[in-house]
Amino acid sequence: MTGTFSLANDNSFALNVYNGDDVKAAHLHCAAVGVNGPVVVNLYENASSTDVNGPLAAGTLHDSHIYPEGANCPTPIRNLNELKT
């Protein structure tokens, strides 16, 4: 499975997933490469899994979507401006 994520200046986002089998959730983590760090923001969640090959989620993010755990990232992420840097 691979994917692309884009976040525009107006905080709208698009998430595309390719060759995704049994997808239930998608979110952004922060950590060093190869480390599964804390979740910073949830992008998609569904109780039942789905196969996807293309658009999975789109919408607009707000500062309130940033999880408090983002403050514990190696570079703290407490809001969308910090996520974008």
PyMOL commands that set and color helices and strands:
alter all, ss='L'
color gray80, all
select helices_A, chain A and resi 63-65+68-72+80-84
alter helices_A, ss='H'
color red, helices_A
select strands_A, chain A and resi 2-7+12-29+39-60
alter strands_A, ss='S'
color yellow, strands_A
deselect
rebuild
show_as cartoon
